[in-house]
Amino acid sequence: MNKEEFVKALECLNINLTEKQLNDLDTYYKMLIEYNTHTNLTRITEEKEVYLKHFYDSLTLVKAVNLSDQTLLDIGSGAGFPGLVLKIVFPNLKVVLLDSLNKRITFLNSVIEKLNLKDIKAVHDRAEEYAKENKESFDIVTSRAVANLNMLSELSLPFVKQEGFFIPMKADAKEEIKNAQNAIKTLGGVIKDTIVFSLPNENGIRTLIKIQKISKTNGKYPRKFSEIKKKPL
């Protein structure tokens, strides 16, 4: 997906980029590739691939939720997908990028500073630790390719405000959804929609699982990750 195709594909999502946003994404791409030469952030490095499988893919979250004037937590943000891309394109979003590896946080902070982005911060912490002080604090929590849905739900739903949404971004997720039903219910969520689509040019299936928080999560969640992994809900 070249930049012209990227712009046209986003128009189909009702996203119209400004010149500044396009320039910011280009700067982000160049910083990603430079940093990736010494610190592994992504195996996808070709420009056309990054624009399709990182930038465009991140922005498909708009298929599931309104992103204007919301608070968003991106768990396991890695190189900033989707949270940093969403912030560039939706500047009114208030974003927290959460990751457990400090080398990734260093990169994210360098991009945030270079692009002079406001109302966004990169946090070096594990989700279960960050949750201790930040439960039910976000309108939207998302995560892209981090863990199986039953475990990911326990790490994510405690952060969501009541009536807010947890929207994991997955590939083909039929089995994961089936296996996570109990976890989602236990944590106060309900699946409102499952949005399945293909990336442009038949580049793979994607699934957005729209989970609404309908009741408070029991205070004992999330457990330590070792417990979550040993005995998922």
PyRosetta script that sets phi, psi and omega in degrees:
from pyrosetta import init, pose_from_sequence

init()
pose = pose_from_sequence("MNKEEFVKALECLNINLTEKQLNDLDTYYKMLIEYNTHTNLTRITEEKEVYLKHFYDSLTLVKAVNLSDQTLLDIGSGAGFPGLVLKIVFPNLKVVLLDSLNKRITFLNSVIEKLNLKDIKAVHDRAEEYAKENKESFDIVTSRAVANLNMLSELSLPFVKQEGFFIPMKADAKEEIKNAQNAIKTLGGVIKDTIVFSLPNENGIRTLIKIQKISKTNGKYPRKFSEIKKKPL")
pose.set_psi(1, 107.0)
pose.set_omega(1, 175.7)
pose.set_phi(2, -76.8)
pose.set_psi(2, 176.2)
pose.set_omega(2, -173.1)
pose.set_phi(3, -64.3)
pose.set_psi(3, -36.1)
pose.set_omega(3, 178.4)
pose.set_phi(4, -64.9)
pose.set_psi(4, -43.9)
pose.set_omega(4, 177.4)
pose.set_phi(5, -65.0)
pose.set_psi(5, -37.3)
pose.set_omega(5, 177.5)
pose.set_phi(6, -59.9)
pose.set_psi(6, -48.2)
pose.set_omega(6, 179.7)
pose.set_phi(7, -61.3)
pose.set_psi(7, -44.3)
pose.set_omega(7, -179.4)
pose.set_phi(8, -66.4)
pose.set_psi(8, -40.2)
pose.set_omega(8, 179.0)
pose.set_phi(9, -64.1)
pose.set_psi(9, -37.6)
pose.set_omega(9, 178.5)
pose.set_phi(10, -69.1)
pose.set_psi(10, -33.4)
pose.set_omega(10, 176.3)
pose.set_phi(11, -59.7)
pose.set_psi(11, -33.5)
pose.set_omega(11, 176.8)
pose.set_phi(12, -68.0)
pose.set_psi(12, -18.9)
pose.set_omega(12, 174.6)
pose.set_phi(13, -96.8)
pose.set_psi(13, 10.0)
pose.set_omega(13, -176.7)
pose.set_phi(14, 62.8)
pose.set_psi(14, 33.7)
pose.set_omega(14, 174.3)
pose.set_phi(15, -113.1)
pose.set_psi(15, 120.5)
pose.set_omega(15, 179.3)
pose.set_phi(16, -115.9)
pose.set_psi(16, 110.7)
pose.set_omega(16, -175.4)
pose.set_phi(17, -79.4)
pose.set_psi(17, 143.4)
pose.set_omega(17, 172.1)
pose.set_phi(18, -84.4)
pose.set_psi(18, 166.7)
pose.set_omega(18, 176.9)
pose.set_phi(19, -60.7)
pose.set_psi(19, -39.4)
pose.set_omega(19, 179.5)
pose.set_phi(20, -63.5)
pose.set_psi(20, -42.4)
pose.set_omega(20, 179.7)
pose.set_phi(21, -63.7)
pose.set_psi(21, -40.8)
pose.set_omega(21, 176.1)
pose.set_phi(22, -62.9)
pose.set_psi(22, -41.2)
pose.set_omega(22, 178.3)
pose.set_phi(23, -66.0)
pose.set_psi(23, -39.4)
pose.set_omega(23, 178.7)
pose.set_phi(24, -64.5)
pose.set_psi(24, -41.3)
pose.set_omega(24, 177.5)
pose.set_phi(25, -64.8)
pose.set_psi(25, -37.6)
pose.set_omega(25, 178.1)
pose.set_phi(26, -64.8)
pose.set_psi(26, -43.2)
pose.set_omega(26, 177.2)
pose.set_phi(27, -62.2)
pose.set_psi(27, -44.6)
pose.set_omega(27, 177.6)
pose.set_phi(28, -56.8)
pose.set_psi(28, -46.6)
pose.set_omega(28, 179.8)
pose.set_phi(29, -59.6)
pose.set_psi(29, -46.8)
pose.set_omega(29, -177.7)
pose.set_phi(30, -64.5)
pose.set_psi(30, -38.8)
pose.set_omega(30, 177.7)
pose.set_phi(31, -67.5)
pose.set_psi(31, -38.2)
pose.set_omega(31, 177.7)
pose.set_phi(32, -59.7)
pose.set_psi(32, -47.8)
pose.set_omega(32, -177.5)
pose.set_phi(33, -66.9)
pose.set_psi(33, -40.7)
pose.set_omega(33, 179.4)
pose.set_phi(34, -64.6)
pose.set_psi(34, -47.2)
pose.set_omega(34, -178.3)
pose.set_phi(35, -65.6)
pose.set_psi(35, -33.5)
pose.set_omega(35, -177.4)
pose.set_phi(36, -68.9)
pose.set_psi(36, -15.5)
pose.set_omega(36, 179.0)
pose.set_phi(37, -69.0)
pose.set_psi(37, -25.1)
pose.set_omega(37, -179.7)
pose.set_phi(38, -121.6)
pose.set_psi(38, -15.2)
pose.set_omega(38, 179.9)
pose.set_phi(39, -135.9)
pose.set_psi(39, 121.5)
pose.set_omega(39, -174.8)
pose.set_phi(40, -69.6)
pose.set_psi(40, 110.1)
pose.set_omega(40, 176.1)
pose.set_phi(41, -110.8)
pose.set_psi(41, -35.7)
pose.set_omega(41, -176.8)
pose.set_phi(42, -155.3)
pose.set_psi(42, 145.1)
pose.set_omega(42, 173.8)
pose.set_phi(43, -86.6)
pose.set_psi(43, -13.4)
pose.set_omega(43, 178.7)
pose.set_phi(44, -91.1)
pose.set_psi(44, 114.2)
pose.set_omega(44, -175.4)
pose.set_phi(45, -127.3)
pose.set_psi(45, -21.2)
pose.set_omega(45, 179.0)
pose.set_phi(46, -63.8)
pose.set_psi(46, 135.7)
pose.set_omega(46, -173.6)
pose.set_phi(47, -54.3)
pose.set_psi(47, -47.8)
pose.set_omega(47, -178.7)
pose.set_phi(48, -61.4)
pose.set_psi(48, -36.0)
pose.set_omega(48, -179.7)
pose.set_phi(49, -71.6)
pose.set_psi(49, -41.4)
pose.set_omega(49, 178.6)
pose.set_phi(50, -62.5)
pose.set_psi(50, -43.3)
pose.set_omega(50, -179.5)
pose.set_phi(51, -64.8)
pose.set_psi(51, -33.0)
pose.set_omega(51, 179.1)
pose.set_phi(52, -83.3)
pose.set_psi(52, -55.5)
pose.set_omega(52, -167.0)
pose.set_phi(53, -88.9)
pose.set_psi(53, -10.8)
pose.set_omega(53, 173.9)
pose.set_phi(54, -115.1)
pose.set_psi(54, -57.6)
pose.set_omega(54, -174.6)
pose.set_phi(55, -71.3)
pose.set_psi(55, -57.0)
pose.set_omega(55, -179.8)
pose.set_phi(56, -61.9)
pose.set_psi(56, -47.0)
pose.set_omega(56, -178.3)
pose.set_phi(57, -56.6)
pose.set_psi(57, -42.5)
pose.set_omega(57, 178.6)
pose.set_phi(58, -59.5)
pose.set_psi(58, -39.9)
pose.set_omega(58, -174.4)
pose.set_phi(59, -77.5)
pose.set_psi(59, -10.3)
pose.set_omega(59, 176.7)
pose.set_phi(60, -67.2)
pose.set_psi(60, -7.5)
pose.set_omega(60, 175.6)
pose.set_phi(61, -56.7)
pose.set_psi(61, -24.9)
pose.set_omega(61, 179.2)
pose.set_phi(62, -63.7)
pose.set_psi(62, -16.9)
pose.set_omega(62, 176.6)
pose.set_phi(63, -66.6)
pose.set_psi(63, -20.7)
pose.set_omega(63, -173.4)
pose.set_phi(64, -109.6)
pose.set_psi(64, -24.5)
pose.set_omega(64, -170.1)
pose.set_phi(65, -156.0)
pose.set_psi(65, 150.9)
pose.set_omega(65, 173.7)
pose.set_phi(66, -76.0)
pose.set_psi(66, 127.4)
pose.set_omega(66, -173.8)
pose.set_phi(67, -104.5)
pose.set_psi(67, 6.3)
pose.set_omega(67, -179.1)
pose.set_phi(68, -82.4)
pose.set_psi(68, 133.2)
pose.set_omega(68, 174.8)
pose.set_phi(69, 53.4)
pose.set_psi(69, 47.4)
pose.set_omega(69, 178.0)
pose.set_phi(70, -120.2)
pose.set_psi(70, 162.4)
pose.set_omega(70, 170.0)
pose.set_phi(71, -100.8)
pose.set_psi(71, 133.3)
pose.set_omega(71, -174.0)
pose.set_phi(72, -133.2)
pose.set_psi(72, 133.9)
pose.set_omega(72, 173.9)
pose.set_phi(73, -112.6)
pose.set_psi(73, 127.2)
pose.set_omega(73, 177.0)
pose.set_phi(74, -107.9)
pose.set_psi(74, 108.4)
pose.set_omega(74, -176.7)
pose.set_phi(75, -88.3)
pose.set_psi(75, 129.4)
pose.set_omega(75, -176.5)
pose.set_phi(76, 67.5)
pose.set_psi(76, 48.5)
pose.set_omega(76, -169.7)
pose.set_phi(77, -65.2)
pose.set_psi(77, -25.2)
pose.set_omega(77, 178.2)
pose.set_phi(78, 62.4)
pose.set_psi(78, -118.3)
pose.set_omega(78, 178.8)
pose.set_phi(79, -88.7)
pose.set_psi(79, 10.0)
pose.set_omega(79, 175.3)
pose.set_phi(80, 107.5)
pose.set_psi(80, 18.9)
pose.set_omega(80, -178.6)
pose.set_phi(81, -109.9)
pose.set_psi(81, 118.9)
pose.set_omega(81, 9.3)
pose.set_phi(82, -96.6)
pose.set_psi(82, -10.7)
pose.set_omega(82, -163.8)
pose.set_phi(83, -59.0)
pose.set_psi(83, -43.7)
pose.set_omega(83, -177.6)
pose.set_phi(84, -71.1)
pose.set_psi(84, -37.7)
pose.set_omega(84, 176.0)
pose.set_phi(85, -62.7)
pose.set_psi(85, -43.6)
pose.set_omega(85, 179.9)
pose.set_phi(86, -61.9)
pose.set_psi(86, -39.3)
pose.set_omega(86, 179.9)
pose.set_phi(87, -64.7)
pose.set_psi(87, -40.8)
pose.set_omega(87, 179.5)
pose.set_phi(88, -61.9)
pose.set_psi(88, -40.7)
pose.set_omega(88, -174.1)
pose.set_phi(89, -88.2)
pose.set_psi(89, -27.2)
pose.set_omega(89, 178.1)
pose.set_phi(90, -122.4)
pose.set_psi(90, 80.4)
pose.set_omega(90, -171.5)
pose.set_phi(91, -62.7)
pose.set_psi(91, -19.7)
pose.set_omega(91, 179.3)
pose.set_phi(92, -80.9)
pose.set_psi(92, -8.0)
pose.set_omega(92, 174.4)
pose.set_phi(93, -65.5)
pose.set_psi(93, 140.7)
pose.set_omega(93, 169.9)
pose.set_phi(94, -103.5)
pose.set_psi(94, 118.0)
pose.set_omega(94, -166.1)
pose.set_phi(95, -122.4)
pose.set_psi(95, 138.8)
pose.set_omega(95, 167.5)
pose.set_phi(96, -118.7)
pose.set_psi(96, 126.3)
pose.set_omega(96, 176.4)
pose.set_phi(97, -102.7)
pose.set_psi(97, 114.9)
pose.set_omega(97, -175.2)
pose.set_phi(98, -109.5)
pose.set_psi(98, 127.0)
pose.set_omega(98, 176.9)
pose.set_phi(99, -150.5)
pose.set_psi(99, 148.7)
pose.set_omega(99, -175.6)
pose.set_phi(100, -89.8)
pose.set_psi(100, -6.5)
pose.set_omega(100, 179.6)
pose.set_phi(101, -106.4)
pose.set_psi(101, 121.7)
pose.set_omega(101, -174.2)
pose.set_phi(102, -65.9)
pose.set_psi(102, -30.2)
pose.set_omega(102, 179.9)
pose.set_phi(103, -63.8)
pose.set_psi(103, -32.0)
pose.set_omega(103, 176.6)
pose.set_phi(104, -72.2)
pose.set_psi(104, -40.9)
pose.set_omega(104, 178.7)
pose.set_phi(105, -61.4)
pose.set_psi(105, -39.6)
pose.set_omega(105, 177.4)
pose.set_phi(106, -58.6)
pose.set_psi(106, -44.5)
pose.set_omega(106, 178.0)
pose.set_phi(107, -64.2)
pose.set_psi(107, -48.2)
pose.set_omega(107, -178.6)
pose.set_phi(108, -58.3)
pose.set_psi(108, -43.3)
pose.set_omega(108, 179.5)
pose.set_phi(109, -64.5)
pose.set_psi(109, -34.4)
pose.set_omega(109, 179.1)
pose.set_phi(110, -66.4)
pose.set_psi(110, -37.8)
pose.set_omega(110, 178.0)
pose.set_phi(111, -70.5)
pose.set_psi(111, -43.8)
pose.set_omega(111, 179.1)
pose.set_phi(112, -57.6)
pose.set_psi(112, -43.6)
pose.set_omega(112, 180.0)
pose.set_phi(113, -68.6)
pose.set_psi(113, -46.0)
pose.set_omega(113, -178.4)
pose.set_phi(114, -60.1)
pose.set_psi(114, -40.6)
pose.set_omega(114, -177.3)
pose.set_phi(115, -88.9)
pose.set_psi(115, -2.2)
pose.set_omega(115, 178.8)
pose.set_phi(116, 55.8)
pose.set_psi(116, 46.2)
pose.set_omega(116, -179.4)
pose.set_phi(117, -82.6)
pose.set_psi(117, 141.0)
pose.set_omega(117, -179.9)
pose.set_phi(118, -111.7)
pose.set_psi(118, 161.5)
pose.set_omega(118, 178.8)
pose.set_phi(119, 55.5)
pose.set_psi(119, 41.5)
pose.set_omega(119, 174.2)
pose.set_phi(120, -147.6)
pose.set_psi(120, 138.5)
pose.set_omega(120, 175.2)
pose.set_phi(121, -143.2)
pose.set_psi(121, 148.2)
pose.set_omega(121, 176.9)
pose.set_phi(122, -103.8)
pose.set_psi(122, 128.4)
pose.set_omega(122, -173.8)
pose.set_phi(123, -118.6)
pose.set_psi(123, 127.4)
pose.set_omega(123, 177.7)
pose.set_phi(124, -91.9)
pose.set_psi(124, 100.9)
pose.set_omega(124, -178.7)
pose.set_phi(125, -168.9)
pose.set_psi(125, 162.7)
pose.set_omega(125, 171.0)
pose.set_phi(126, -87.4)
pose.set_psi(126, 148.7)
pose.set_omega(126, -176.2)
pose.set_phi(127, -57.9)
pose.set_psi(127, -43.1)
pose.set_omega(127, -176.3)
pose.set_phi(128, -67.6)
pose.set_psi(128, -25.9)
pose.set_omega(128, 175.6)
pose.set_phi(129, -80.7)
pose.set_psi(129, -44.7)
pose.set_omega(129, 179.9)
pose.set_phi(130, -61.8)
pose.set_psi(130, -29.3)
pose.set_omega(130, -178.8)
pose.set_phi(131, -65.2)
pose.set_psi(131, -24.8)
pose.set_omega(131, -175.8)
pose.set_phi(132, -57.8)
pose.set_psi(132, -33.5)
pose.set_omega(132, -178.1)
pose.set_phi(133, -111.9)
pose.set_psi(133, 2.1)
pose.set_omega(133, -170.9)
pose.set_phi(134, -134.9)
pose.set_psi(134, 27.2)
pose.set_omega(134, 180.0)
pose.set_phi(135, -67.5)
pose.set_psi(135, 142.9)
pose.set_omega(135, 176.3)
pose.set_phi(136, 51.1)
pose.set_psi(136, 48.1)
pose.set_omega(136, -176.0)
pose.set_phi(137, -112.7)
pose.set_psi(137, -7.6)
pose.set_omega(137, -171.3)
pose.set_phi(138, -126.3)
pose.set_psi(138, 142.4)
pose.set_omega(138, 175.4)
pose.set_phi(139, -70.4)
pose.set_psi(139, -38.2)
pose.set_omega(139, -176.7)
pose.set_phi(140, -134.8)
pose.set_psi(140, 132.9)
pose.set_omega(140, 169.8)
pose.set_phi(141, -121.7)
pose.set_psi(141, 133.3)
pose.set_omega(141, 179.1)
pose.set_phi(142, -136.5)
pose.set_psi(142, 164.6)
pose.set_omega(142, 179.0)
pose.set_phi(143, -160.7)
pose.set_psi(143, 141.4)
pose.set_omega(143, -175.2)
pose.set_phi(144, -123.6)
pose.set_psi(144, 114.2)
pose.set_omega(144, 174.6)
pose.set_phi(145, 55.0)
pose.set_psi(145, 54.3)
pose.set_omega(145, -177.8)
pose.set_phi(146, -108.1)
pose.set_psi(146, -54.6)
pose.set_omega(146, -175.8)
pose.set_phi(147, -154.5)
pose.set_psi(147, 168.9)
pose.set_omega(147, 174.3)
pose.set_phi(148, -58.9)
pose.set_psi(148, 148.6)
pose.set_omega(148, -170.9)
pose.set_phi(149, -62.0)
pose.set_psi(149, -34.7)
pose.set_omega(149, -179.5)
pose.set_phi(150, -65.4)
pose.set_psi(150, -38.8)
pose.set_omega(150, 176.2)
pose.set_phi(151, -75.8)
pose.set_psi(151, -42.7)
pose.set_omega(151, -178.7)
pose.set_phi(152, -61.6)
pose.set_psi(152, -35.1)
pose.set_omega(152, 179.1)
pose.set_phi(153, -61.6)
pose.set_psi(153, -40.2)
pose.set_omega(153, 179.8)
pose.set_phi(154, -68.6)
pose.set_psi(154, -31.7)
pose.set_omega(154, 178.5)
pose.set_phi(155, -78.3)
pose.set_psi(155, -18.3)
pose.set_omega(155, -170.2)
pose.set_phi(156, -110.8)
pose.set_psi(156, -47.6)
pose.set_omega(156, -173.4)
pose.set_phi(157, -60.3)
pose.set_psi(157, -32.7)
pose.set_omega(157, 176.7)
pose.set_phi(158, -58.7)
pose.set_psi(158, -24.8)
pose.set_omega(158, 179.8)
pose.set_phi(159, -78.7)
pose.set_psi(159, -18.0)
pose.set_omega(159, -169.9)
pose.set_phi(160, -82.7)
pose.set_psi(160, 132.5)
pose.set_omega(160, 172.7)
pose.set_phi(161, -63.7)
pose.set_psi(161, 152.7)
pose.set_omega(161, 172.9)
pose.set_phi(162, -59.2)
pose.set_psi(162, 136.3)
pose.set_omega(162, -174.8)
pose.set_phi(163, 76.4)
pose.set_psi(163, -4.0)
pose.set_omega(163, 174.5)
pose.set_phi(164, -81.3)
pose.set_psi(164, -174.0)
pose.set_omega(164, -172.7)
pose.set_phi(165, -131.9)
pose.set_psi(165, 138.7)
pose.set_omega(165, 165.9)
pose.set_phi(166, -105.0)
pose.set_psi(166, 120.4)
pose.set_omega(166, -176.0)
pose.set_phi(167, -127.3)
pose.set_psi(167, 88.0)
pose.set_omega(167, 174.1)
pose.set_phi(168, -70.1)
pose.set_psi(168, 143.7)
pose.set_omega(168, 180.0)
pose.set_phi(169, -107.7)
pose.set_psi(169, 115.1)
pose.set_omega(169, -171.3)
pose.set_phi(170, -126.7)
pose.set_psi(170, 172.0)
pose.set_omega(170, 168.2)
pose.set_phi(171, -87.5)
pose.set_psi(171, -128.4)
pose.set_omega(171, 174.6)
pose.set_phi(172, -75.1)
pose.set_psi(172, 120.8)
pose.set_omega(172, -169.0)
pose.set_phi(173, -125.3)
pose.set_psi(173, 18.4)
pose.set_omega(173, -175.7)
pose.set_phi(174, -55.5)
pose.set_psi(174, -49.2)
pose.set_omega(174, -177.9)
pose.set_phi(175, -66.3)
pose.set_psi(175, -41.5)
pose.set_omega(175, 179.2)
pose.set_phi(176, -60.6)
pose.set_psi(176, -42.4)
pose.set_omega(176, 179.9)
pose.set_phi(177, -62.5)
pose.set_psi(177, -44.1)
pose.set_omega(177, 179.8)
pose.set_phi(178, -61.2)
pose.set_psi(178, -43.6)
pose.set_omega(178, -176.6)
pose.set_phi(179, -76.2)
pose.set_psi(179, -13.0)
pose.set_omega(179, -176.5)
pose.set_phi(180, -102.2)
pose.set_psi(180, 1.7)
pose.set_omega(180, -175.5)
pose.set_phi(181, -55.5)
pose.set_psi(181, -46.4)
pose.set_omega(181, -177.6)
pose.set_phi(182, -66.0)
pose.set_psi(182, -42.1)
pose.set_omega(182, 179.9)
pose.set_phi(183, -61.1)
pose.set_psi(183, -46.4)
pose.set_omega(183, -177.8)
pose.set_phi(184, -61.4)
pose.set_psi(184, -44.6)
pose.set_omega(184, 179.7)
pose.set_phi(185, -65.3)
pose.set_psi(185, -45.0)
pose.set_omega(185, -179.1)
pose.set_phi(186, -60.0)
pose.set_psi(186, -34.2)
pose.set_omega(186, -175.5)
pose.set_phi(187, -89.4)
pose.set_psi(187, 2.4)
pose.set_omega(187, 175.3)
pose.set_phi(188, 95.0)
pose.set_psi(188, 15.8)
pose.set_omega(188, -177.8)
pose.set_phi(189, -110.0)
pose.set_psi(189, 166.3)
pose.set_omega(189, 173.6)
pose.set_phi(190, -145.7)
pose.set_psi(190, 137.6)
pose.set_omega(190, 178.9)
pose.set_phi(191, -76.0)
pose.set_psi(191, 118.6)
pose.set_omega(191, -179.3)
pose.set_phi(192, -93.0)
pose.set_psi(192, -29.4)
pose.set_omega(192, -177.1)
pose.set_phi(193, -163.4)
pose.set_psi(193, 151.0)
pose.set_omega(193, 172.1)
pose.set_phi(194, -127.3)
pose.set_psi(194, 113.6)
pose.set_omega(194, -173.7)
pose.set_phi(195, -106.0)
pose.set_psi(195, 112.0)
pose.set_omega(195, -177.5)
pose.set_phi(196, -111.2)
pose.set_psi(196, 132.1)
pose.set_omega(196, -178.4)
pose.set_phi(197, -154.4)
pose.set_psi(197, 168.3)
pose.set_omega(197, 176.2)
pose.set_phi(198, -105.7)
pose.set_psi(198, 143.3)
pose.set_omega(198, 170.3)
pose.set_phi(199, -66.1)
pose.set_psi(199, 153.8)
pose.set_omega(199, 179.7)
pose.set_phi(200, -52.9)
pose.set_psi(200, 148.9)
pose.set_omega(200, 177.9)
pose.set_phi(201, 61.4)
pose.set_psi(201, 34.3)
pose.set_omega(201, 174.8)
pose.set_phi(202, 55.1)
pose.set_psi(202, 46.1)
pose.set_omega(202, -178.5)
pose.set_phi(203, -98.9)
pose.set_psi(203, 36.4)
pose.set_omega(203, 172.6)
pose.set_phi(204, 108.3)
pose.set_psi(204, 152.6)
pose.set_omega(204, 178.5)
pose.set_phi(205, -82.3)
pose.set_psi(205, 141.1)
pose.set_omega(205, 174.1)
pose.set_phi(206, -128.2)
pose.set_psi(206, 148.6)
pose.set_omega(206, -179.8)
pose.set_phi(207, -133.5)
pose.set_psi(207, 127.3)
pose.set_omega(207, 170.9)
pose.set_phi(208, -106.6)
pose.set_psi(208, 121.8)
pose.set_omega(208, -179.1)
pose.set_phi(209, -104.5)
pose.set_psi(209, 110.8)
pose.set_omega(209, -175.7)
pose.set_phi(210, -92.4)
pose.set_psi(210, 103.6)
pose.set_omega(210, -176.4)
pose.set_phi(211, -110.9)
pose.set_psi(211, 119.9)
pose.set_omega(211, 179.2)
pose.set_phi(212, -95.0)
pose.set_psi(212, 140.1)
pose.set_omega(212, 176.5)
pose.set_phi(213, -86.4)
pose.set_psi(213, 110.2)
pose.set_omega(213, -175.8)
pose.set_phi(214, -104.6)
pose.set_psi(214, -13.2)
pose.set_omega(214, 176.0)
pose.set_phi(215, -150.7)
pose.set_psi(215, 157.9)
pose.set_omega(215, -177.7)
pose.set_phi(216, -60.1)
pose.set_psi(216, 146.6)
pose.set_omega(216, 175.2)
pose.set_phi(217, -83.0)
pose.set_psi(217, 135.1)
pose.set_omega(217, 175.9)
pose.set_phi(218, -52.3)
pose.set_psi(218, 135.8)
pose.set_omega(218, -174.6)
pose.set_phi(219, -60.8)
pose.set_psi(219, -15.7)
pose.set_omega(219, -179.4)
pose.set_phi(220, -78.1)
pose.set_psi(220, -7.6)
pose.set_omega(220, 177.9)
pose.set_phi(221, -105.0)
pose.set_psi(221, 146.9)
pose.set_omega(221, -1.6)
pose.set_phi(222, -78.4)
pose.set_psi(222, 148.4)
pose.set_omega(222, 173.4)
pose.set_phi(223, -77.7)
pose.set_psi(223, 176.0)
pose.set_omega(223, 173.3)
pose.set_phi(224, -60.6)
pose.set_psi(224, 147.7)
pose.set_omega(224, -175.0)
pose.set_phi(225, -60.9)
pose.set_psi(225, -34.6)
pose.set_omega(225, 178.5)
pose.set_phi(226, -60.4)
pose.set_psi(226, -37.6)
pose.set_omega(226, 177.9)
pose.set_phi(227, -71.7)
pose.set_psi(227, -41.1)
pose.set_omega(227, 178.7)
pose.set_phi(228, -60.0)
pose.set_psi(228, -43.9)
pose.set_omega(228, -178.0)
pose.set_phi(229, -69.5)
pose.set_psi(229, -38.0)
pose.set_omega(229, -178.6)
pose.set_phi(230, -70.3)
pose.set_psi(230, -40.0)
pose.set_omega(230, -176.2)
pose.set_phi(231, -140.4)
pose.set_psi(231, 77.4)
pose.set_omega(231, 179.4)
pose.set_phi(232, -60.6)
pose.set_psi(232, 151.4)
pose.set_omega(232, 179.4)
pose.set_phi(233, -64.5)
pose.dump_pdb("model.pdb")
